[in-house]
Amino acid sequence: MKYRTSLAAIATAFALICALPSPVTAQNPVLTNVIPEAAALTIHARITAMDPATRNVTLVGASGNTLNVVAGPNVRLEMLKVGDRVNAKYYRSVAFAVNPPTGGSLAPVSDDQMAQIMARQAEAPGGVGVRLTRVSGTVVGIDLAQNHIDVVNPSGGGIYTIDITDPARIAMLRTLKIGDTVTAVISQTLAVSIDPAASGLF
């Protein structure tokens, strides 16, 4: 069940996009692996932007990867500045629910089930509360040969194609069924610590 929900959850990100007008082209828009992974990691990075009002911090790692985080209450932003090299420990959770067709219901995940999922994801390490995003999508097409699935917002909207590239998700593609509705609960990326690092880090 864990692997099935991981694969199906990629589809749920399209609920964020399906609010846009339906595309007029004949081919569905294609996106790749758009649900972020759960993470509890430390990154060696340089601060490239900071907003003290919102506590948003942009970090760029040694490989050039960019990470946007919200600094938690224990992070002393007044001691940091753009250009600093830091070690940042950050946290993000992702939880999924998968439901078969329910005869046209637009809310196949029960309120009780979703309340439990939301409660489990609402706190980062140290008891810090985080903002949660909930998205849903329904599988309307599966192409095993091309490793594609088509999804649509359960309440209506354009159809979007997901290009699945992760080997583990490709391996579990056969577990999905047309009509499955998937819901993802994603926490914001929260930095629980941002500490100065050695100047020769990168």
MDAnalysis code that builds the backbone (N, CA, C; Angstrom):
import MDAnalysis as mda
import numpy as np

u = mda.Universe.empty(606, n_residues=202, atom_resindex=np.repeat(np.arange(202), 3), trajectory=True)
u.add_TopologyAttr("name", ["N", "CA", "C"] * 202)
u.add_TopologyAttr("resid", np.arange(1, 203))
u.add_TopologyAttr("resname", ["MET", "LYS", "TYR", "ARG", "THR", "SER", "LEU", "ALA", "ALA", "ILE", "ALA", "THR", "ALA", "PHE", "ALA", "LEU", "ILE", "CYS", "ALA", "LEU", "PRO", "SER", "PRO", "VAL", "THR", "ALA", "GLN", "ASN", "PRO", "VAL", "LEU", "THR", "ASN", "VAL", "ILE", "PRO", "GLU", "ALA", "ALA", "ALA", "LEU", "THR", "ILE", "HIS", "ALA", "ARG", "ILE", "THR", "ALA", "MET", "ASP", "PRO", "ALA", "THR", "ARG", "ASN", "VAL", "THR", "LEU", "VAL", "GLY", "ALA", "SER", "GLY", "ASN", "THR", "LEU", "ASN", "VAL", "VAL", "ALA", "GLY", "PRO", "ASN", "VAL", "ARG", "LEU", "GLU", "MET", "LEU", "LYS", "VAL", "GLY", "ASP", "ARG", "VAL", "ASN", "ALA", "LYS", "TYR", "TYR", "ARG", "SER", "VAL", "ALA", "PHE", "ALA", "VAL", "ASN", "PRO", "PRO", "THR", "GLY", "GLY", "SER", "LEU", "ALA", "PRO", "VAL", "SER", "ASP", "ASP", "GLN", "MET", "ALA", "GLN", "ILE", "MET", "ALA", "ARG", "GLN", "ALA", "GLU", "ALA", "PRO", "GLY", "GLY", "VAL", "GLY", "VAL", "ARG", "LEU", "THR", "ARG", "VAL", "SER", "GLY", "THR", "VAL", "VAL", "GLY", "ILE", "ASP", "LEU", "ALA", "GLN", "ASN", "HIS", "ILE", "ASP", "VAL", "VAL", "ASN", "PRO", "SER", "GLY", "GLY", "GLY", "ILE", "TYR", "THR", "ILE", "ASP", "ILE", "THR", "ASP", "PRO", "ALA", "ARG", "ILE", "ALA", "MET", "LEU", "ARG", "THR", "LEU", "LYS", "ILE", "GLY", "ASP", "THR", "VAL", "THR", "ALA", "VAL", "ILE", "SER", "GLN", "THR", "LEU", "ALA", "VAL", "SER", "ILE", "ASP", "PRO", "ALA", "ALA", "SER", "GLY", "LEU", "PHE"])
u.atoms.positions = np.array([
    [0.840, -1.218, 0.000],
    [0.000, 0.000, 0.000],
    [0.864, 1.253, 0.000],
    [2.033, 1.188, 0.688],
    [2.907, 2.363, 0.760],
    [3.380, 2.762, -0.622],
    [3.804, 1.771, -1.433],
    [4.329, 2.097, -2.741],
    [3.217, 2.550, -3.678],
    [2.044, 1.960, -3.526],
    [0.939, 2.357, -4.372],
    [0.575, 3.813, -4.145],
    [0.495, 4.198, -2.888],
    [0.136, 5.576, -2.611],
    [1.227, 6.530, -3.036],
    [2.490, 6.129, -2.971],
    [3.571, 6.997, -3.419],
    [3.450, 7.289, -4.895],
    [3.135, 6.256, -5.679],
    [2.967, 6.462, -7.116],
    [1.726, 7.281, -7.405],
    [0.620, 6.869, -6.819],
    [-0.623, 7.564, -7.126],
    [-0.571, 9.013, -6.721],
    [0.196, 9.323, -5.695],
    [0.230, 10.687, -5.180],
    [0.824, 11.677, -6.154],
    [1.597, 11.199, -7.115],
    [2.121, 12.149, -8.104],
    [0.953, 12.845, -8.789],
    [-0.111, 12.091, -9.011],
    [-1.253, 12.633, -9.738],
    [-1.937, 13.764, -9.004],
    [-1.858, 13.772, -7.687],
    [-2.649, 14.733, -6.935],
    [-2.192, 16.174, -7.132],
    [-0.953, 16.376, -7.502],
    [-0.472, 17.746, -7.680],
    [-1.234, 18.464, -8.769],
    [-1.873, 17.732, -9.649],
    [-2.561, 18.374, -10.742],
    [-3.831, 19.088, -10.291],
    [-4.286, 18.818, -9.094],
    [-5.415, 19.591, -8.581],
    [-5.039, 21.057, -8.429],
    [-3.744, 21.326, -8.226],
    [-3.290, 22.705, -8.115],
    [-3.295, 23.397, -9.468],
    [-3.221, 22.603, -10.533],
    [-3.116, 23.158, -11.872],
    [-4.460, 23.151, -12.590],
    [-5.307, 22.216, -12.207],
    [-6.567, 22.055, -12.931],
    [-7.506, 23.230, -12.747],
    [-7.191, 24.134, -11.825],
    [-8.000, 25.337, -11.679],
    [-7.793, 26.283, -12.852],
    [-6.745, 26.075, -13.618],
    [-6.495, 26.891, -14.796],
    [-7.484, 26.511, -15.893],
    [-7.723, 27.398, -16.877],
    [-8.600, 27.043, -17.982],
    [-8.105, 25.798, -18.687],
    [-9.021, 24.979, -19.203],
    [-8.632, 23.766, -19.911],
    [-7.817, 24.118, -21.141],
    [-6.740, 23.367, -21.416],
    [-5.923, 23.675, -22.576],
    [-6.685, 23.440, -23.865],
    [-6.378, 24.231, -24.870],
    [-7.093, 24.131, -26.138],
    [-6.375, 23.203, -27.096],
    [-5.145, 22.802, -26.786],
    [-4.425, 21.901, -27.667],
    [-4.967, 20.497, -27.526],
    [-4.761, 19.676, -28.562],
    [-5.295, 18.324, -28.568],
    [-4.550, 17.433, -27.591],
    [-3.282, 17.699, -27.383],
    [-2.479, 16.878, -26.495],
    [-2.506, 17.435, -25.084],
    [-2.624, 16.521, -24.105],
    [-2.648, 16.965, -22.720],
    [-1.301, 17.555, -22.328],
    [-1.297, 18.600, -21.482],
    [-0.027, 19.080, -20.921],
    [0.640, 17.952, -20.137],
    [1.968, 17.881, -20.209],
    [2.715, 16.823, -19.551],
    [3.629, 17.423, -18.492],
    [3.566, 16.876, -17.283],
    [4.479, 17.239, -16.209],
    [5.130, 15.977, -15.667],
    [6.247, 16.149, -14.966],
    [7.011, 15.005, -14.490],
    [7.213, 15.069, -12.986],
    [6.744, 14.020, -12.272],
    [7.027, 13.858, -10.834],
    [6.866, 15.157, -10.056],
    [5.635, 15.630, -9.965],
    [5.398, 16.962, -9.438],
    [5.079, 17.020, -7.950],
    [4.897, 15.878, -7.297],
    [4.706, 15.869, -5.843],
    [6.079, 15.754, -5.189],
    [6.426, 16.642, -4.242],
    [7.741, 16.536, -3.601],
    [7.818, 15.310, -2.707],
    [9.023, 14.872, -2.442],
    [9.236, 13.752, -1.536],
    [9.218, 14.240, -0.084],
    [8.832, 13.337, 0.817],
    [9.006, 13.632, 2.233],
    [10.498, 13.735, 2.518],
    [10.879, 14.582, 3.467],
    [12.296, 14.788, 3.722],
    [12.540, 15.245, 5.147],
    [13.630, 14.783, 5.721],
    [14.152, 15.281, 6.995],
    [15.659, 15.215, 6.840],
    [16.241, 16.257, 6.284],
    [17.635, 16.228, 5.841],
    [18.387, 17.474, 6.277],
    [19.698, 17.403, 6.151],
    [20.557, 18.565, 6.355],
    [21.230, 18.898, 5.034],
    [21.174, 20.155, 4.639],
    [21.789, 20.594, 3.395],
    [22.901, 21.587, 3.703],
    [24.037, 21.440, 3.046],
    [25.118, 22.410, 3.105],
    [24.859, 23.403, 1.978],
    [24.655, 24.660, 2.291],
    [24.168, 25.590, 1.281],
    [24.642, 27.015, 1.552],
    [24.377, 27.856, 0.574],
    [24.612, 29.288, 0.696],
    [23.259, 29.996, 0.673],
    [23.071, 30.983, 1.529],
    [21.835, 31.770, 1.538],
    [21.886, 32.755, 0.382],
    [20.870, 32.707, -0.489],
    [20.822, 33.626, -1.620],
    [19.698, 34.653, -1.500],
    [18.761, 34.429, -0.588],
    [17.681, 35.401, -0.366],
    [17.063, 35.156, 0.996],
    [16.610, 36.256, 1.630],
    [15.944, 36.170, 2.926],
    [14.846, 37.216, 2.998],
    [13.736, 36.868, 3.637],
    [12.658, 37.810, 3.892],
    [12.293, 37.711, 5.371],
    [12.819, 38.593, 6.215],
    [12.552, 38.504, 7.651],
    [11.066, 38.569, 7.989],
    [10.283, 39.271, 7.180],
    [8.852, 39.410, 7.481],
    [8.121, 38.076, 7.385],
    [8.437, 37.302, 6.353],
    [7.774, 36.010, 6.156],
    [8.611, 34.841, 6.645],
    [9.897, 35.115, 6.967],
    [10.860, 34.108, 7.391],
    [11.174, 33.111, 6.284],
    [10.950, 33.507, 5.035],
    [11.319, 32.667, 3.900],
    [12.804, 32.829, 3.609],
    [13.476, 31.707, 3.399],
    [14.909, 31.702, 3.120],
    [15.154, 30.834, 1.889],
    [15.942, 31.342, 0.949],
    [16.315, 30.573, -0.233],
    [17.748, 30.100, -0.087],
    [17.936, 28.801, -0.260],
    [19.250, 28.176, -0.105],
    [19.664, 27.547, -1.433],
    [20.948, 27.625, -1.756],
    [21.485, 26.966, -2.941],
    [22.611, 26.042, -2.498],
    [22.475, 24.741, -2.819],
    [23.461, 23.761, -2.413],
    [24.687, 23.760, -3.301],
    [25.652, 22.925, -2.949],
    [26.916, 22.861, -3.683],
    [26.718, 22.434, -5.127],
    [25.687, 21.637, -5.396],
    [25.423, 21.173, -6.755],
    [24.569, 22.153, -7.551],
    [24.183, 23.273, -6.920],
    [23.373, 24.271, -7.592],
    [21.882, 24.118, -7.387],
    [21.467, 23.104, -6.629],
    [20.049, 22.906, -6.365],
    [19.531, 23.986, -5.416],
    [18.319, 24.475, -5.705],
    [17.706, 25.541, -4.904],
    [16.630, 24.963, -3.999],
    [16.603, 25.425, -2.761],
    [15.610, 24.985, -1.788],
    [15.040, 26.208, -1.096],
    [13.722, 26.331, -1.115],
    [13.039, 27.414, -0.408],
    [12.448, 26.858, 0.886],
    [12.780, 27.470, 2.012],
    [12.319, 26.990, 3.311],
    [11.719, 28.146, 4.094],
    [10.912, 27.790, 5.085],
    [10.437, 28.748, 6.074],
    [11.216, 28.495, 7.358],
    [11.893, 29.510, 7.863],
    [12.699, 29.351, 9.070],
    [11.803, 29.177, 10.283],
    [12.034, 28.126, 11.033],
    [11.271, 27.862, 12.237],
    [11.600, 28.852, 13.344],
    [10.865, 28.797, 14.455],
    [11.034, 29.791, 15.531],
    [12.392, 29.733, 16.217],
    [13.095, 28.612, 16.096],
    [14.404, 28.500, 16.745],
    [15.547, 29.024, 15.882],
    [15.237, 29.399, 14.639],
    [16.267, 29.927, 13.739],
    [16.425, 31.426, 13.997],
    [17.638, 31.876, 14.288],
    [17.904, 33.293, 14.579],
    [18.297, 33.992, 13.276],
    [17.273, 34.470, 12.577],
    [17.529, 35.112, 11.294],
    [18.382, 36.362, 11.425],
    [18.307, 37.028, 12.561],
    [19.081, 38.265, 12.734],
    [20.583, 38.000, 12.733],
    [20.960, 36.736, 12.921],
    [22.371, 36.375, 12.917],
    [22.852, 35.909, 11.548],
    [21.940, 35.901, 10.570],
    [22.270, 35.397, 9.243],
    [22.110, 36.488, 8.207],
    [22.767, 36.310, 7.064],
    [22.641, 37.280, 5.973],
    [22.839, 36.565, 4.643],
    [22.401, 37.227, 3.572],
    [22.592, 36.688, 2.227],
    [24.083, 36.514, 1.966],
    [24.459, 35.375, 1.426],
    [25.853, 35.060, 1.156],
    [26.476, 34.127, 2.178],
    [25.846, 33.982, 3.346],
    [26.377, 33.094, 4.369],
    [26.325, 31.636, 3.907],
    [27.369, 30.891, 4.249],
    [27.363, 29.446, 4.061],
    [26.840, 28.819, 5.345],
    [25.878, 27.899, 5.209],
    [25.195, 27.365, 6.385],
    [24.950, 25.866, 6.244],
    [24.673, 25.250, 7.377],
    [24.110, 23.905, 7.444],
    [22.655, 24.073, 7.878],
    [21.733, 23.670, 7.022],
    [20.315, 23.847, 7.334],
    [19.641, 22.482, 7.445],
    [19.012, 22.234, 8.578],
    [18.231, 21.013, 8.766],
    [16.777, 21.347, 8.480],
    [16.198, 20.631, 7.535],
    [14.820, 20.959, 7.156],
    [13.939, 19.715, 7.159],
    [12.643, 19.976, 7.164],
    [11.637, 18.925, 7.334],
    [10.472, 19.184, 6.388],
    [9.993, 18.118, 5.744],
    [8.763, 18.204, 4.933],
    [8.103, 16.825, 4.960],
    [6.808, 16.792, 5.205],
    [6.089, 15.519, 5.231],
    [5.108, 15.454, 4.069],
    [4.879, 14.235, 3.594],
    [3.910, 13.990, 2.533],
    [3.119, 12.746, 2.921],
    [1.805, 12.865, 2.976],
    [0.945, 11.724, 3.294],
    [-0.097, 11.577, 2.198],
    [-0.527, 10.332, 1.937],
    [-1.436, 10.066, 0.833],
    [-2.602, 9.183, 1.250],
    [-3.723, 9.360, 0.565],
    [-4.865, 8.462, 0.695],
    [-5.345, 8.143, -0.711],
    [-5.666, 6.869, -0.975],
    [-6.147, 6.425, -2.278],
    [-7.508, 5.782, -2.087],
    [-8.488, 6.193, -2.905],
    [-9.828, 5.638, -2.815],
    [-10.325, 5.223, -4.191],
    [-11.019, 4.096, -4.279],
    [-11.615, 3.672, -5.554],
    [-12.801, 4.552, -5.887],
    [-13.369, 4.401, -7.098],
    [-14.549, 5.198, -7.475],
    [-15.674, 5.039, -6.457],
    [-16.413, 6.147, -6.233],
    [-17.481, 6.122, -5.225],
    [-18.802, 6.586, -5.813],
    [-19.053, 6.247, -7.060],
    [-20.337, 6.570, -7.654],
    [-20.570, 8.038, -7.880],
    [-19.515, 8.784, -8.200],
    [-19.680, 10.189, -8.544],
    [-19.443, 11.145, -7.407],
    [-19.142, 10.647, -6.209],
    [-18.879, 11.544, -5.092],
    [-17.650, 12.388, -5.370],
    [-17.705, 13.664, -5.006],
    [-16.572, 14.545, -5.201],
    [-15.645, 14.541, -3.995],
    [-15.976, 13.802, -2.953],
    [-15.143, 13.754, -1.753],
    [-15.004, 12.308, -1.283],
    [-14.283, 11.465, -2.053],
    [-14.208, 10.043, -1.725],
    [-13.439, 9.742, -0.455],
    [-12.582, 10.641, -0.022],
    [-11.858, 10.427, 1.230],
    [-12.706, 10.949, 2.375],
    [-12.997, 10.096, 3.354],
    [-13.901, 10.489, 4.425],
    [-13.283, 11.597, 5.265],
    [-14.138, 12.391, 5.895],
    [-13.668, 13.471, 6.751],
    [-12.831, 12.933, 7.906],
    [-13.248, 11.793, 8.484],
    [-12.510, 11.215, 9.604],
    [-11.113, 10.778, 9.161],
    [-11.045, 10.112, 8.005],
    [-9.763, 9.645, 7.504],
    [-8.843, 10.820, 7.215],
    [-9.369, 11.854, 6.572],
    [-8.535, 12.998, 6.217],
    [-8.129, 13.779, 7.461],
    [-8.998, 13.854, 8.461],
    [-8.649, 14.541, 9.705],
    [-7.467, 13.855, 10.376],
    [-7.433, 12.520, 10.324],
    [-6.325, 11.780, 10.921],
    [-5.033, 12.048, 10.161],
    [-5.117, 12.086, 8.828],
    [-3.927, 12.369, 8.023],
    [-3.416, 13.764, 8.310],
    [-4.322, 14.728, 8.344],
    [-3.918, 16.110, 8.589],
    [-3.273, 16.239, 9.968],
    [-3.841, 15.554, 10.970],
    [-3.310, 15.654, 12.334],
    [-1.899, 15.088, 12.410],
    [-1.656, 13.981, 11.694],
    [-0.333, 13.364, 11.744],
    [0.733, 14.256, 11.106],
    [0.334, 15.064, 10.118],
    [1.318, 15.851, 9.383],
    [1.431, 17.290, 9.891],
    [0.662, 17.655, 10.904],
    [0.553, 19.056, 11.291],
    [1.719, 19.563, 12.139],
    [2.569, 18.662, 12.623],
    [3.672, 19.089, 13.476],
    [5.004, 18.612, 12.915],
    [5.965, 19.517, 12.893],
    [7.335, 19.169, 12.547],
    [8.066, 18.762, 13.818],
    [9.297, 18.245, 13.709],
    [10.057, 17.898, 14.920],
    [10.147, 19.074, 15.883],
    [10.017, 18.780, 17.171],
    [10.056, 19.832, 18.176],
    [8.701, 20.441, 18.452],
    [7.638, 19.864, 17.856],
    [6.299, 20.367, 18.101],
    [5.950, 21.628, 17.347],
    [6.738, 21.977, 16.313],
    [6.470, 23.184, 15.535],
    [5.325, 22.920, 14.562],
    [4.313, 23.763, 14.581],
    [3.206, 23.631, 13.650],
    [3.602, 24.083, 12.257],
    [3.083, 23.423, 11.242],
    [3.408, 23.769, 9.861],
    [2.125, 23.952, 9.048],
    [2.261, 24.715, 7.968],
    [1.136, 24.907, 7.054],
    [1.002, 23.678, 6.161],
    [-0.223, 23.223, 5.918],
    [-0.469, 22.041, 5.113],
    [-1.197, 22.405, 3.822],
    [-0.866, 21.682, 2.760],
    [-1.566, 21.818, 1.483],
    [-2.221, 20.481, 1.158],
    [-3.500, 20.524, 0.824],
    [-4.238, 19.309, 0.477],
    [-4.668, 19.398, -0.987],
    [-4.302, 18.383, -1.775],
    [-4.662, 18.353, -3.192],
    [-5.215, 16.977, -3.544],
    [-6.099, 16.934, -4.534],
    [-6.711, 15.672, -4.951],
    [-6.775, 15.582, -6.466],
    [-6.825, 14.362, -6.968],
    [-6.960, 14.139, -8.401],
    [-7.495, 12.747, -8.663],
    [-8.138, 12.559, -9.814],
    [-8.703, 11.277, -10.212],
    [-7.980, 10.753, -11.446],
    [-7.599, 9.485, -11.414],
    [-6.913, 8.852, -12.537],
    [-7.930, 8.533, -13.623],
    [-7.714, 9.074, -14.840],
    [-8.633, 8.840, -15.958],
    [-7.969, 8.109, -17.114],
    [-6.662, 7.873, -17.023],
    [-5.976, 7.141, -18.080],
    [-4.648, 6.602, -17.579],
    [-4.287, 5.400, -18.041],
    [-3.019, 4.766, -17.660],
    [-2.382, 4.197, -18.923],
    [-1.132, 4.566, -19.188],
    [-0.379, 4.063, -20.335],
    [0.863, 3.365, -19.804],
    [0.793, 2.040, -19.688],
    [1.905, 1.281, -19.132],
    [3.115, 1.288, -20.050],
    [2.891, 1.350, -21.357],
    [3.998, 1.325, -22.311],
    [4.848, 2.578, -22.210],
    [4.199, 3.720, -21.992],
    [4.896, 5.001, -21.944],
    [5.131, 5.500, -20.518],
    [4.674, 4.738, -19.524],
    [4.797, 5.165, -18.124],
    [4.129, 6.509, -17.887],
    [2.907, 6.638, -18.403],
    [2.121, 7.855, -18.252],
    [0.826, 7.538, -17.526],
    [0.321, 8.502, -16.768],
    [-1.053, 8.458, -16.283],
    [-1.694, 9.808, -16.533],
    [-2.995, 9.796, -16.794],
    [-3.768, 11.022, -16.988],
    [-4.618, 11.250, -15.755],
    [-4.672, 12.509, -15.301],
    [-5.434, 12.839, -14.106],
    [-6.277, 14.080, -14.348],
    [-7.315, 14.212, -13.515],
    [-8.200, 15.366, -13.592],
    [-8.675, 15.701, -12.190],
    [-8.947, 16.970, -11.949],
    [-9.529, 17.385, -10.680],
    [-10.887, 16.702, -10.515],
    [-11.182, 16.081, -9.367],
    [-12.470, 15.404, -9.181],
    [-13.676, 16.307, -9.406],
    [-13.542, 17.610, -9.192],
    [-14.663, 18.521, -9.373],
    [-14.713, 19.122, -10.766],
    [-13.818, 18.678, -11.650],
    [-13.855, 19.147, -13.034],
    [-12.623, 19.936, -13.415],
    [-12.345, 19.976, -14.710],
    [-11.190, 20.712, -15.195],
    [-10.502, 19.962, -16.317],
    [-9.375, 20.478, -16.783],
    [-8.644, 19.860, -17.863],
    [-7.958, 18.578, -17.424],
    [-7.607, 17.752, -18.413],
    [-6.891, 16.511, -18.166],
    [-5.403, 16.776, -18.353],
    [-4.600, 16.252, -17.438],
    [-3.156, 16.430, -17.495],
    [-2.462, 15.076, -17.435],
    [-1.355, 14.972, -18.142],
    [-0.603, 13.729, -18.213],
    [0.635, 13.820, -17.327],
    [0.854, 12.770, -16.535],
    [2.036, 12.698, -15.687],
    [3.021, 11.743, -16.334],
    [4.226, 12.215, -16.571],
    [5.320, 11.391, -17.075],
    [6.088, 10.865, -15.871],
    [5.959, 9.579, -15.594],
    [6.570, 8.982, -14.412],
    [7.968, 8.490, -14.773],
    [8.973, 8.969, -14.062],
    [10.359, 8.600, -14.358],
    [11.052, 7.867, -13.213],
    [10.540, 7.989, -12.004],
    [11.162, 7.328, -10.867],
    [10.980, 5.817, -10.991],
    [12.066, 5.023, -10.953],
    [11.960, 3.571, -11.157],
    [11.009, 2.866, -10.191],
    [11.013, 3.280, -8.932],
    [10.130, 2.640, -7.962],
    [8.669, 2.897, -8.299],
    [8.365, 4.112, -8.754],
    [6.989, 4.441, -9.102],
    [6.570, 3.737, -10.388],
    [7.503, 3.622, -11.334],
    [7.210, 2.902, -12.567],
    [6.876, 1.443, -12.261],
    [7.638, 0.847, -11.337],
    [7.436, -0.563, -10.991],
    [6.051, -0.810, -10.411],
    [5.479, 0.186, -9.739],
    [4.184, 0.014, -9.086],
    [3.034, 0.599, -9.899],
    [3.324, 1.001, -11.133],
    [2.295, 1.637, -11.946],
    [1.081, 0.741, -12.156],
    [1.303, -0.573, -12.241],
    [0.203, -1.504, -12.497],
    [-0.797, -1.584, -11.340],
    [-0.456, -1.061, -10.184],
    [-1.393, -1.123, -9.058],
    [-2.489, -0.074, -9.162],
    [-2.293, 0.944, -9.992],
    [-3.321, 1.969, -10.153],
    [-4.455, 1.468, -11.032],
    [-5.648, 2.032, -10.816],
    [-6.819, 1.684, -11.614],
    [-7.514, 2.966, -12.062],
    [-8.137, 2.897, -13.224],
    [-8.938, 4.023, -13.698],
    [-10.028, 4.318, -12.677],
    [-10.200, 5.583, -12.342],
    [-11.225, 5.974, -11.383],
    [-10.723, 6.147, -9.970],
    [-9.518, 5.670, -9.679],
    [-8.954, 5.899, -8.340],
    [-8.826, 7.404, -8.091],
    [-9.234, 7.827, -6.924],
    [-9.031, 9.217, -6.510],
    [-7.972, 9.243, -5.424],
    [-6.995, 10.107, -5.614],
    [-5.886, 10.190, -4.667],
    [-5.846, 11.574, -4.049],
    [-5.500, 11.618, -2.769],
    [-5.397, 12.873, -2.037],
    [-4.042, 12.919, -1.349],
    [-3.352, 14.043, -1.493],
    [-2.057, 14.225, -0.841],
    [-2.149, 15.371, 0.149],
    [-1.474, 15.213, 1.284],
    [-1.333, 16.276, 2.275],
    [0.161, 16.553, 2.396],
    [0.575, 17.754, 2.009],
    [1.983, 18.115, 1.948],
    [2.241, 19.259, 2.916],
    [3.212, 19.081, 3.793],
    [3.556, 20.170, 4.710],
    [4.534, 21.115, 4.032],
    [4.558, 22.358, 4.475],
    [5.558, 23.297, 3.995],
    [6.941, 22.801, 4.375],
    [7.960, 23.257, 3.647],
    [9.338, 22.887, 3.955],
    [9.831, 23.802, 5.062],
    [10.018, 23.247, 6.252],
    [10.352, 24.021, 7.444],
    [11.803, 23.774, 7.842],
    [12.576, 24.846, 7.976],
    [13.945, 24.729, 8.480],
    [13.903, 24.798, 9.994],
    [14.292, 23.712, 10.661],
    [14.294, 23.692, 12.118],
    [15.607, 24.239, 12.669],
    [16.640, 24.315, 11.828],
    [17.880, 24.971, 12.229],
    [18.629, 25.434, 10.986],
    [19.263, 26.594, 11.083],
    [20.153, 27.112, 10.044],
    [21.372, 27.669, 10.769],
    [22.486, 26.951, 10.682],
    [23.682, 27.310, 11.449],
    [24.842, 27.629, 10.523],
    [25.698, 28.578, 10.903],
    [26.863, 28.905, 10.079],
    [27.730, 27.677, 9.837],
    [28.292, 27.603, 8.615],
    [29.167, 26.482, 8.249],
    [30.552, 27.034, 7.909],
    [31.488, 26.116, 7.714],
    [32.851, 26.526, 7.381],
    [32.870, 27.295, 6.069],
    [33.696, 28.309, 5.983],
    [33.715, 29.165, 4.800],
    [34.197, 28.430, 3.570],
    [34.932, 27.342, 3.733],
    [35.439, 26.605, 2.588],
    [34.529, 25.468, 2.153],
    [33.275, 25.511, 2.549],
    [32.337, 24.432, 2.256],
    [32.212, 24.178, 0.760],
    [32.015, 25.233, -0.021],
    [31.976, 25.150, -1.483],
    [32.045, 26.553, -2.043],
])
